[in-house]
Amino acid sequence: MTTTTFDINKHLHKLLRAEPFFAAISRRINKIPTTAIPTAGVRLNPESAQFEMVYNVDFFNRLVEDQATYLEGLKVKERKVFSDKHRLDDGTVDPYVFIRGVILHELFHIVFGHVTHRLPEGGMTKRWNISTDLAINSNIADMLPPVALIPGQGVFADMPLGRSADWYMKNLPEGEGEDEGGEGDEGGEEGEGEGGEGGDSGSTLDDHTGWGGDIPDDVREMAEERARQIVTEAVSEGNSRGWGSVDHGTRNKIIDSIRTVVNWRAVLRAFVKRSQRADRRSTVRRLDRRQPYIWSGKRVNRQAQIAISIDQSGSVSDSLLTAFFSELDKLAKLAEFTVIPFDDRVAEDKVYVWKKGEARKAERVLCGGTNFDPPTQYVNKNGFDGHIVLTDMMAPKPVPSKCQRMWMTSAQHAANPYFQTNEKVISIEDR
C-alpha cells in the first residue's frame, strides 16, 4: 500500500472545525508519520518534554478500507448504527469516521493524563492498556472500528461506561488482559484475531509505548504542567466556541482534572493575614526591650478590615446562597468582617458587622440583576483592607479595587466564569 495517499492535516481540518476543544489540543501536539509502530499513538518526547502523536500512514489508509467493509456488512447484519453527525449531506456515512475516531482517541489520552500517569504496579501491561482504552472509548463509541474495546460491548458487556482507567484496572475480571508468561506488553497494537464487536480482550486500538514508566520525575512534572496548561487553554476555547461532541458529563470530568486542589481555609487565613492593617502607636507603658527607658515601645493592634460582598441577585440560587453563608460561618471563627449584600446595587441599610464567633442564618434581602461595580465602589470609599466577593460570577468584570480582592464561588462557576481575571478565584467546595 502506498504511503502518499494519506494527509493527516486534511482530516484534522475537517474534524476539528466541528471540535473547537480538540482543535485547541491538536494545535499544541506535534504529528509525526512513522513505520516504527503498526497503528498510532501519543507519547512524550523525554528530550523536549513535548507531546507527540505518531501514526502509521498505512494504518490510517487501511482504516478507510476497513470502514467500507464494515459498512458493507451493515447491509446484511446491523452491528452499529452511525448517528446523523457522521453522515454527509446525501445521508451516506462519512467514509473517514474511523480515522477521526482514532485521532480523537489519541487526543483523549492527552486530556486524561494517561501519557504522564505513573504506571501501576507491574508497569505497562495489557491490562493497563485495556483500562486506558476503555476509559476513553465510551466517549466516542460510534466513531471507532470494531476492534476497539468499548465498555458495554463484546467481552466488556458488563462494564459500565465513563469510568477512569484506574477504575477499570481494579474492576476488570480476574485474568482479563493478562500477558502470557506474566511479561508486560510494551505496545498495545491492534489484535490479530477477528476481534468482533467490542474488540478482542487481548487487543487495543493503538500503541501505548513512551508512557509513564521510564520518564524521569523532573520531565514528568514539566510534562504534567504542560498538559494541564494545554487542557486549560482548550477548556477556555471550548467554553467560548463550543465543545463539539464532548458531552456534559465528560466536560465536567475534564474541568475537574485541571482544577487545582485548594485548601480554602488556608487561602482565607492567608488572605486575612495579608489584609491586616498595622495600627502602631508609641506608648510609655511599653518599653523597648533592646533599649529600655531610652525609647518608648510600640503597641501594635492588628484588626483586619475585611469586606464580604454577598451576591443576592436572581441568578444566585437559594442553595448557593446557603452555601455562601456556611462558608462565612467558618470564616467568622477567624476574624470579624463586614457583610455587604448587593445585586445591581448595594443595600446600604442592610450592611452589618459579623462579629468573630457569631453565628448567623442565610438571608436574601435583594433579588435583582448583578453588577460588581457598586460593592467595589462601596469598599473603595470606606477604606477596607481586603474584599471577598461571594458570587456566581455571572456579570461583567468590575472596576479596579483599591484593596486586594478575592472571588469565592461554586466549582461550576469557578470553571466557567463570565469574565476573566488575574485575581484569585476560589471554589468553596471541599475536595
C-alpha positions in Angstrom: 0.0 0.0 0.0 1.4 3.4 -0.9 2.2 5.8 1.9 1.5 9.0 -0.1 -2.3 8.9 -0.2 -2.9 10.0 3.4 -2.8 13.6 4.5 -3.5 13.9 8.3 -3.8 17.7 8.1 -6.8 17.3 5.8 -8.6 15.1 8.3 -7.6 17.2 11.2 -9.0 20.3 9.5 -12.3 18.7 8.7 -12.7 17.1 12.1 -11.6 19.9 14.2 -13.8 22.6 12.6 -16.6 20.9 14.5 -14.5 20.2 17.6 -13.1 23.5 19.0 -12.0 21.8 22.2 -10.0 19.2 20.5 -8.7 21.7 17.9 -7.0 23.5 20.8 -5.4 20.3 21.9 -4.3 19.3 18.5 -2.6 22.6 17.7 -0.2 22.0 20.6 0.9 18.5 19.7 3.4 17.5 17.1 2.3 14.9 14.5 4.9 12.5 13.2 4.4 9.8 10.5 6.4 6.6 11.2 6.7 3.0 10.3 8.1 2.2 13.8 4.6 1.3 15.1 1.8 -0.5 13.3 -1.0 1.8 14.3 -1.0 5.2 16.0 -0.2 6.6 19.4 0.7 9.5 21.6 3.9 9.8 23.6 6.1 12.2 25.5 9.4 13.2 24.0 11.8 12.9 27.0 14.3 15.3 25.5 11.9 18.2 24.9 9.0 17.2 27.3 6.7 17.8 24.3 3.8 15.6 23.4 3.8 13.9 20.1 1.2 12.0 18.0 2.8 9.3 15.9 1.0 7.4 13.2 1.5 4.8 10.6 0.2 6.1 7.3 -0.7 2.5 6.1 -2.8 2.0 9.2 -4.9 5.1 8.5 -5.3 4.2 4.9 -6.4 0.7 6.0 -9.0 2.2 8.3 -10.8 3.7 5.2 -10.9 0.2 3.7 -12.0 -1.4 6.9 -14.8 1.1 7.3 -16.0 0.4 3.7 -16.0 -3.3 4.5 -17.8 -2.7 7.8 -20.5 -0.5 6.2 -21.0 -3.3 3.6 -21.5 -5.7 6.4 -24.2 -3.5 7.9 -26.4 -4.2 4.9 -26.7 -7.8 6.0 -26.2 -7.6 9.7 -26.8 -4.5 11.8 -24.0 -4.1 14.3 -23.7 -0.4 14.9 -25.9 2.5 13.7 -23.9 5.6 12.8 -25.5 8.8 14.2 -26.6 11.7 12.0 -23.5 13.7 13.0 -21.4 11.2 11.0 -23.5 11.4 7.8 -22.9 13.5 4.8 -25.5 15.8 3.1 -26.7 13.0 1.0 -27.3 10.8 4.0 -24.4 8.4 3.5 -21.9 7.7 6.2 -18.8 9.8 6.1 -16.1 7.4 4.9 -13.5 8.8 7.3 -15.3 8.3 10.6 -12.9 5.6 11.8 -9.9 7.9 11.1 -11.4 10.7 13.0 -12.4 8.4 15.9 -8.8 7.2 16.2 -7.5 10.8 16.2 -9.9 11.8 19.0 -8.9 8.6 20.8 -5.2 9.8 20.8 -6.1 13.3 21.9 -8.2 11.9 24.7 -5.1 10.1 26.1 -3.5 13.6 26.5 -6.6 15.0 28.1 -7.0 12.2 30.6 -3.3 12.3 31.5 -2.5 8.7 30.5 0.8 9.6 28.9 2.3 11.1 32.1 0.4 8.9 34.5 2.6 6.9 36.8 2.2 3.3 35.6 0.5 0.9 38.0 2.4 -1.8 39.7 3.6 -4.2 37.0 4.3 -1.4 34.5 2.9 -1.2 31.0 0.7 -4.4 30.9 -2.0 -5.3 28.5 -4.4 -4.9 31.5 -3.4 -1.2 31.8 -3.6 -0.8 28.0 -7.1 -2.1 28.0 -8.1 0.0 31.0 -7.0 3.3 29.5 -8.7 2.5 26.2 -12.0 1.6 28.0 -11.8 4.9 29.8 -11.7 6.8 26.5 -13.8 4.7 24.1 -17.2 5.0 25.8 -17.0 8.7 24.9 -16.5 8.1 21.1 -18.0 4.6 20.7 -19.9 5.5 17.5 -16.6 6.6 15.8 -14.4 3.6 16.3 -13.7 0.4 14.3 -14.9 -2.9 15.6 -11.5 -3.8 17.1 -11.9 -1.0 19.6 -12.5 -2.0 23.2 -15.8 -0.4 24.4 -17.5 -0.8 27.8 -20.9 -2.4 27.4 -19.9 -4.2 24.2 -18.4 -7.7 23.4 -16.3 -9.2 26.2 -16.8 -6.0 28.2 -20.6 -6.1 28.1 -20.9 -6.0 31.9 -18.6 -3.0 32.3 -20.2 0.4 32.9 -19.4 3.5 30.7 -17.5 6.5 31.7 -15.2 5.3 34.4 -11.5 6.2 34.9 -8.6 4.0 33.7 -7.8 3.3 37.4 -11.3 2.1 38.0 -11.3 -0.3 35.0 -7.9 -1.5 36.1 -9.3 -2.5 39.5 -12.5 -3.9 38.2 -11.6 -5.9 35.1 -12.4 -9.6 35.5 -9.6 -11.6 37.0 -7.2 -12.7 34.3 -8.6 -10.3 31.7 -5.8 -8.7 29.7 -3.1 -10.7 31.5 0.1 -11.2 29.4 1.2 -14.7 28.6 4.1 -15.6 30.8 3.4 -12.6 33.0 5.5 -10.2 31.0 4.3 -6.7 30.4 3.2 -5.7 26.9 5.3 -2.9 25.5 2.8 -1.9 22.9 -0.9 -2.2 22.6 -1.2 -2.8 18.9 -4.2 -4.0 17.0 -5.0 -7.7 17.6 -4.6 -10.3 15.0 -7.9 -12.1 15.6 -11.3 -11.3 14.3 -12.0 -9.0 17.1 -15.7 -8.7 16.5 -17.9 -6.0 18.0 -16.3 -4.7 21.2 -12.9 -6.0 20.1 -10.7 -8.8 21.3 -9.9 -8.7 25.0 -6.2 -9.0 24.3 -6.0 -6.2 21.8 -6.1 -2.4 21.9 -6.6 0.1 19.2 -3.3 2.0 19.4 0.3 2.0 20.6 1.0 2.9 24.2 4.8 3.0 24.2 6.6 6.1 25.6 4.3 6.3 28.6 4.9 6.7 32.3 7.5 4.2 33.4 10.8 5.5 32.1 10.1 9.2 32.3 12.4 11.0 34.8 10.5 12.7 37.6 11.6 16.2 36.5 10.5 15.6 32.9 7.2 14.1 34.1 6.5 17.1 36.3 7.2 19.5 33.5 5.1 17.5 31.1 2.2 17.2 33.6 2.2 21.0 34.0 2.3 21.4 30.2 -0.6 19.0 29.7 -2.6 20.9 32.3 -1.9 24.1 30.5 -2.9 22.6 27.2 -6.1 21.3 28.5 -6.8 24.6 30.4 -6.5 26.6 27.2 -8.6 24.0 25.4 -11.3 24.3 28.1 -11.3 28.1 27.6 -11.7 27.7 23.9 -14.5 25.1 24.4 -16.3 27.5 26.7 -16.1 30.3 24.1 -16.5 28.4 20.8 -18.3 25.2 21.8 -17.3 21.7 23.0 -18.4 19.8 19.8 -19.1 16.1 20.6 -17.9 16.3 24.2 -20.9 15.6 26.4 -21.7 17.4 29.6 -20.5 14.6 31.9 -17.2 14.3 30.1 -16.8 18.0 30.1 -17.2 18.1 33.9 -14.5 15.4 34.3 -12.1 17.3 32.1 -12.7 20.5 34.0 -12.2 18.7 37.3 -8.9 17.2 36.0 -7.4 20.7 35.6 -8.8 22.3 38.7 -6.0 23.0 41.2 -6.9 21.5 44.6 -7.1 24.4 47.0 -7.5 24.4 50.8 -10.0 27.2 51.1 -9.3 27.5 54.8 -5.6 28.1 54.2 -6.5 30.6 51.5 -8.8 32.6 53.7 -6.3 32.7 56.6 -3.6 33.9 54.3 -5.9 36.5 52.7 -7.0 37.8 56.2 -3.3 37.9 57.3 -2.2 39.8 54.2 -5.1 42.2 54.6 -4.5 43.1 58.2 -3.6 46.8 58.8 -1.0 47.5 61.5 -2.1 50.3 63.8 1.2 51.3 65.5 1.4 53.9 68.3 4.0 54.9 70.8 3.3 54.1 74.5 5.3 54.9 77.6 3.8 51.9 79.3 5.5 49.5 76.9 9.3 49.6 77.0 11.6 48.9 74.0 13.2 45.6 75.0 16.5 46.4 73.4 16.9 50.0 74.8 14.6 50.2 77.9 14.0 53.7 79.3 15.6 55.3 76.3 13.0 54.6 73.7 9.3 54.1 74.3 7.8 50.9 72.9 5.4 50.4 70.1 2.0 48.9 70.7 0.6 47.2 67.6 -3.1 46.5 67.3 -3.9 44.3 64.3 -7.5 44.2 63.1 -8.4 43.1 59.6 -10.9 45.3 58.0 -12.4 42.7 55.7 -15.5 43.3 53.5 -17.6 40.3 52.4 -19.9 41.3 49.5 -22.6 38.7 49.0 -24.3 38.5 45.6 -28.0 38.2 46.2 -29.1 38.6 42.5 -31.8 36.5 41.0 -29.2 34.2 39.2 -27.9 33.1 42.6 -29.9 30.1 43.8 -31.1 29.7 47.4 -28.8 26.6 47.7 -25.8 28.6 46.6 -26.7 31.4 49.0 -26.9 28.9 51.8 -23.5 27.5 50.9 -22.1 31.1 50.9 -23.3 31.6 54.5 -21.9 28.3 55.5 -18.5 29.5 54.4 -19.0 32.7 56.3 -19.7 30.8 59.5 -16.3 29.2 59.1 -14.6 32.5 58.3 -16.2 34.0 61.4 -14.0 31.7 63.5 -11.0 33.6 62.1 -12.0 37.2 62.0 -14.6 39.9 62.2 -15.9 41.2 58.9 -18.4 43.5 57.3 -21.2 41.9 55.2 -22.3 43.9 52.1 -25.4 42.5 50.4 -25.7 43.5 46.7 -27.3 42.7 43.4 -27.2 45.6 40.9 -26.8 47.9 43.9 -25.6 47.8 47.5 -28.3 47.6 50.1 -26.5 50.0 52.5 -29.2 49.8 55.1 -28.6 46.0 55.3 -24.8 46.2 55.7 -23.7 44.8 59.1 -20.7 43.6 61.0 -20.4 39.9 61.5 -18.5 39.6 64.8 -16.0 36.9 65.4 -17.5 33.7 66.7 -21.1 34.9 65.9 -23.5 32.6 64.1 -26.0 33.8 61.5 -28.5 32.3 59.2 -28.7 32.8 55.4 -31.0 35.5 54.3 -31.9 37.1 51.0 -32.6 40.8 51.1 -32.3 41.5 47.3 -33.2 39.8 44.1 -32.3 42.0 41.1 -29.6 41.8 38.4 -25.9 41.6 39.1 -23.3 44.4 39.0 -20.0 44.2 40.7 -19.2 47.9 40.4 -21.4 49.1 43.4 -19.9 46.8 46.0 -16.4 47.5 44.7 -17.0 51.3 44.9 -18.5 50.9 48.4 -15.4 49.1 49.6 -13.1 51.6 47.9 -14.9 54.5 49.5 -14.9 53.0 53.0 -11.2 52.1 53.2 -11.3 48.3 53.7 -8.1 46.3 53.7 -9.5 43.3 51.9 -12.5 42.4 49.8 -14.0 38.9 49.3 -16.9 38.6 46.8 -19.2 35.6 47.2 -21.0 35.3 43.8 -21.9 33.1 40.8 -19.5 35.2 38.7 -22.3 36.0 36.2 -21.7 39.7 35.4 -19.2 41.8 33.6 -15.8 42.5 35.0 -15.9 45.3 37.6 -13.9 48.5 38.2 -10.5 48.0 39.9 -10.3 47.5 43.6 -8.1 49.7 45.8 -7.5 46.8 48.2 -6.8 43.1 47.4 -9.9 41.4 46.1 -10.7 37.6 46.0 -13.7 35.8 44.5 -15.4 32.8 46.0 -17.9 30.8 44.1 -19.1 27.3 43.3 -16.9 24.8 41.5 -19.1 25.0 38.4 -18.9 28.8 38.2 -15.2 28.9 39.1 -14.6 26.7 36.0 -16.9 28.8 33.8 -16.7 32.5 34.9 -18.4 35.2 32.9 -15.2 37.3 32.8 -11.5 36.6 33.1 -9.5 38.0 36.0 -6.0 37.7 37.4 -7.4 37.9 40.9 -7.8 34.8 42.9 -10.9 32.8 42.3 -11.6 30.0 44.8 -14.1 27.2 44.8 -16.0 26.9 48.1 -16.4 23.2 47.8 -14.2 20.9 49.9 -12.3 18.4 47.8 
